[in-house]
Amino acid sequence: MFHIHCPYCGELREEEEFHAKGQAHLARPEHPEACSDKEWGDYLFFRDNPRGIHHELWVHAIGCRKFFNITRNTVTYEIYETYKIGEPPRFTAEHPEGKPAEQVAAEKAAAEAEVVERQEGVKA
């Protein structure tokens, strides 16, 4: 058994309180009606299954019931980080030692600007 830190509750809790929900950072097609059957099927059913660093979507089912992301090594089961939905990961396959804090901050700002752009319908 391992322990998982919930980024919303701020607590380290037992694995039994959480449920894995699949691969993180999947973007729904903007125009699903324009997708071919193959493209739509790929989006719905096919997921990456790498050896090594992988980003997963989890839910704190027994606690706050919020969804969040985990960066985990699929070989060693080591959890590198947990982070809220919409935040960029610090650890990636390209940066297994972790991205510099400045790069993570810039990515977070870009993600927030994208959310505002979608809500307002204008470019920031």
DOVO-274603 format. One record per residue (C-alpha): residue in one letter; x, y, z. Coordinates in pm, whole numbers. Each point is the difference from the previous one (the first is absolute). Example, Ala and Ser with C-alpha at 12.3 -4.5 7.8 and 13.67 -1.06 7.14 Angstrom:
2
<tike><res>A</res><east>1230</east><north>-450</north><up>780</up></tike>
<tike><res>S</res><east>137</east><north>344</north><up>-66</up></tike>
***
This chain:
124
<tike><res>M</res><east>0</east><north>0</north><up>0</up></tike>
<tike><res>F</res><east>115</east><north>353</north><up>-67</up></tike>
<tike><res>H</res><east>-110</east><north>345</north><up>111</up></tike>
<tike><res>I</res><east>-125</east><north>276</north><up>-230</up></tike>
<tike><res>H</res><east>4</east><north>374</north><up>64</up></tike>
<tike><res>C</res><east>-330</east><north>166</north><up>-98</up></tike>
<tike><res>P</res><east>80</east><north>346</north><up>-143</up></tike>
<tike><res>Y</res><east>-344</east><north>127</north><up>106</up></tike>
<tike><res>C</res><east>-19</east><north>-137</north><up>356</up></tike>
<tike><res>G</res><east>373</east><north>47</north><up>57</up></tike>
<tike><res>E</res><east>21</east><north>-333</north><up>179</up></tike>
<tike><res>L</res><east>197</east><north>-320</north><up>-54</up></tike>
<tike><res>R</res><east>-257</east><north>-282</north><up>0</up></tike>
<tike><res>E</res><east>-4</east><north>-374</north><up>-61</up></tike>
<tike><res>E</res><east>-37</east><north>-127</north><up>-356</up></tike>
<tike><res>E</res><east>-335</east><north>-162</north><up>84</up></tike>
<tike><res>E</res><east>-166</east><north>345</north><up>11</up></tike>
<tike><res>F</res><east>83</east><north>65</north><up>-366</up></tike>
<tike><res>H</res><east>-97</east><north>-143</north><up>-337</up></tike>
<tike><res>A</res><east>199</east><north>18</north><up>-323</up></tike>
<tike><res>K</res><east>-208</east><north>125</north><up>-293</up></tike>
<tike><res>G</res><east>243</east><north>-35</north><up>-291</up></tike>
<tike><res>Q</res><east>239</east><north>213</north><up>-198</up></tike>
<tike><res>A</res><east>22</east><north>371</north><up>81</up></tike>
<tike><res>H</res><east>16</east><north>296</north><up>-239</up></tike>
<tike><res>L</res><east>-233</east><north>-139</north><up>-266</up></tike>
<tike><res>A</res><east>-150</east><north>277</north><up>-212</up></tike>
<tike><res>R</res><east>-349</east><north>-60</north><up>-131</up></tike>
<tike><res>P</res><east>-22</east><north>77</north><up>-373</up></tike>
<tike><res>E</res><east>-131</east><north>355</north><up>-53</up></tike>
<tike><res>H</res><east>-238</east><north>-111</north><up>-276</up></tike>
<tike><res>P</res><east>-95</east><north>-362</north><up>71</up></tike>
<tike><res>E</res><east>-259</east><north>1</north><up>-280</up></tike>
<tike><res>A</res><east>285</east><north>62</north><up>-247</up></tike>
<tike><res>C</res><east>206</east><north>-297</north><up>126</up></tike>
<tike><res>S</res><east>14</east><north>-321</north><up>-195</up></tike>
<tike><res>D</res><east>-111</east><north>-319</north><up>174</up></tike>
<tike><res>K</res><east>366</east><north>-99</north><up>36</up></tike>
<tike><res>E</res><east>99</east><north>334</north><up>157</up></tike>
<tike><res>W</res><east>-294</east><north>-11</north><up>242</up></tike>
<tike><res>G</res><east>73</east><north>-364</north><up>88</up></tike>
<tike><res>D</res><east>366</east><north>84</north><up>65</up></tike>
<tike><res>Y</res><east>-105</east><north>282</north><up>234</up></tike>
<tike><res>L</res><east>-250</east><north>-217</north><up>189</up></tike>
<tike><res>F</res><east>184</east><north>-329</north><up>31</up></tike>
<tike><res>F</res><east>376</east><north>23</north><up>-58</up></tike>
<tike><res>R</res><east>238</east><north>118</north><up>271</up></tike>
<tike><res>D</res><east>375</east><north>18</north><up>42</up></tike>
<tike><res>N</res><east>159</east><north>-270</north><up>213</up></tike>
<tike><res>P</res><east>367</east><north>97</north><up>31</up></tike>
<tike><res>R</res><east>272</east><north>-154</north><up>210</up></tike>
<tike><res>G</res><east>122</east><north>275</north><up>229</up></tike>
<tike><res>I</res><east>-148</east><north>341</north><up>70</up></tike>
<tike><res>H</res><east>-374</east><north>21</north><up>-65</up></tike>
<tike><res>H</res><east>-269</east><north>258</north><up>87</up></tike>
<tike><res>E</res><east>-320</east><north>-144</north><up>144</up></tike>
<tike><res>L</res><east>-340</east><north>137</north><up>102</up></tike>
<tike><res>W</res><east>-110</east><north>-99</north><up>353</up></tike>
<tike><res>V</res><east>-293</east><north>85</north><up>227</up></tike>
<tike><res>H</res><east>2</east><north>30</north><up>381</up></tike>
<tike><res>A</res><east>-311</east><north>-217</north><up>26</up></tike>
<tike><res>I</res><east>-21</east><north>-31</north><up>380</up></tike>
<tike><res>G</res><east>121</east><north>354</north><up>75</up></tike>
<tike><res>C</res><east>-76</east><north>324</north><up>-185</up></tike>
<tike><res>R</res><east>-118</east><north>-185</north><up>-316</up></tike>
<tike><res>K</res><east>203</east><north>227</north><up>-226</up></tike>
<tike><res>F</res><east>196</east><north>-109</north><up>-305</up></tike>
<tike><res>F</res><east>373</east><north>68</north><up>-27</up></tike>
<tike><res>N</res><east>305</east><north>-122</north><up>-191</up></tike>
<tike><res>I</res><east>288</east><north>-219</north><up>111</up></tike>
<tike><res>T</res><east>339</east><north>-37</north><up>-166</up></tike>
<tike><res>R</res><east>108</east><north>-357</north><up>69</up></tike>
<tike><res>N</res><east>271</east><north>-239</north><up>-115</up></tike>
<tike><res>T</res><east>-177</east><north>-308</north><up>-137</up></tike>
<tike><res>V</res><east>307</east><north>-216</north><up>53</up></tike>
<tike><res>T</res><east>78</east><north>83</north><up>364</up></tike>
<tike><res>Y</res><east>-348</east><north>129</north><up>104</up></tike>
<tike><res>E</res><east>173</east><north>308</north><up>144</up></tike>
<tike><res>I</res><east>-223</east><north>308</north><up>11</up></tike>
<tike><res>Y</res><east>196</east><north>310</north><up>-103</up></tike>
<tike><res>E</res><east>-274</east><north>258</north><up>55</up></tike>
<tike><res>T</res><east>-370</east><north>69</north><up>28</up></tike>
<tike><res>Y</res><east>-149</east><north>315</north><up>-147</up></tike>
<tike><res>K</res><east>-336</east><north>161</north><up>-64</up></tike>
<tike><res>I</res><east>-189</east><north>-28</north><up>-328</up></tike>
<tike><res>G</res><east>116</east><north>274</north><up>-238</up></tike>
<tike><res>E</res><east>347</east><north>30</north><up>152</up></tike>
<tike><res>P</res><east>302</east><north>-113</north><up>-203</up></tike>
<tike><res>P</res><east>206</east><north>-296</north><up>121</up></tike>
<tike><res>R</res><east>349</east><north>66</north><up>131</up></tike>
<tike><res>F</res><east>131</east><north>-347</north><up>-86</up></tike>
<tike><res>T</res><east>-29</east><north>-132</north><up>-357</up></tike>
<tike><res>A</res><east>170</east><north>-266</north><up>-211</up></tike>
<tike><res>E</res><east>207</east><north>281</north><up>-155</up></tike>
<tike><res>H</res><east>85</east><north>144</north><up>345</up></tike>
<tike><res>P</res><east>20</east><north>-298</north><up>241</up></tike>
<tike><res>E</res><east>197</east><north>213</north><up>248</up></tike>
<tike><res>G</res><east>-272</east><north>269</north><up>-5</up></tike>
<tike><res>K</res><east>-48</east><north>319</north><up>-196</up></tike>
<tike><res>P</res><east>143</east><north>327</north><up>128</up></tike>
<tike><res>A</res><east>-248</east><north>197</north><up>215</up></tike>
<tike><res>E</res><east>-1</east><north>287</north><up>-253</up></tike>
<tike><res>Q</res><east>-110</east><north>-230</north><up>-281</up></tike>
<tike><res>V</res><east>-279</east><north>-150</north><up>211</up></tike>
<tike><res>A</res><east>-120</east><north>350</north><up>95</up></tike>
<tike><res>A</res><east>-2</east><north>109</north><up>-365</up></tike>
<tike><res>E</res><east>-198</east><north>-311</north><up>-101</up></tike>
<tike><res>K</res><east>-249</east><north>60</north><up>282</up></tike>
<tike><res>A</res><east>-51</east><north>362</north><up>-113</up></tike>
<tike><res>A</res><east>-54</east><north>-117</north><up>-359</up></tike>
<tike><res>A</res><east>-255</east><north>-260</north><up>114</up></tike>
<tike><res>E</res><east>-187</east><north>262</north><up>204</up></tike>
<tike><res>A</res><east>-3</east><north>238</north><up>-299</up></tike>
<tike><res>E</res><east>-142</east><north>-280</north><up>-216</up></tike>
<tike><res>V</res><east>-282</east><north>-58</north><up>250</up></tike>
<tike><res>V</res><east>-84</east><north>372</north><up>0</up></tike>
<tike><res>E</res><east>12</east><north>3</north><up>-381</up></tike>
<tike><res>R</res><east>-247</east><north>-290</north><up>-20</up></tike>
<tike><res>Q</res><east>-234</east><north>160</north><up>251</up></tike>
<tike><res>E</res><east>2</east><north>343</north><up>-164</up></tike>
<tike><res>G</res><east>41</east><north>-115</north><up>-360</up></tike>
<tike><res>V</res><east>289</east><north>241</north><up>-67</up></tike>
<tike><res>K</res><east>376</east><north>-32</north><up>-25</up></tike>
<tike><res>A</res><east>190</east><north>121</north><up>308</up></tike>
***
